[in-house]
Amino acid sequence: MERHAHLMAGDDDGGTTTMSTMADPIVPIPSFEELSPAFQARARRGKERLGVNVNSLHAFAHSEELGGATRDYFESVAKLTELPNELRLLIRLAVATANQCRYCTAHQRHQLAGLGVSEEKMAAIWKPDTDELSPRERAAVRFAQAITLDASGVPADVYADFIREFTPQERIEVAIVATSMGMLNKLNDALRVPLESEFEALVA
């Protein structure tokens, strides 16, 4: 709880400096050729987004039905939200760093860089007083961080800023984007999904 307070106050970097490399995965990572047609379609879409074969997506292929439905849910969160893509990725980065998930942190950093987002802005998600973030961005990432760290203990000022900046629909979508990212963080870490070598430098 003490560390959570430091994080929300901007006294920490969200654990990005302490993320450690994963041990061997607990499930094999299938090749593209080993995937079912449905998972090959998902894998193609993943490669279009990130430019590489996505290990996490391939790992889920061991569970054709439930794993497939879960990957479809994650895609739907990105596809159906009306939040701007940059804001969605900033929220996801805030959650991934709060959870110290190096796999998802690297992926969000890669995608944000592709949108032209600066390193300074990415670092600003743990600095609530910085001018790098707009009031809406600051309110969203602070809310995402707060519900990741302790959903039953969101500070009153975080709630106030969040409610002021977002409509009811947007509040729901921010919460879904944040909590679905948290779910993916836990799954990737629990399965020890290895980060693709192309992204290692992003969390070195």
Disulfide bonds with the S-S distance in Angstrom:
none
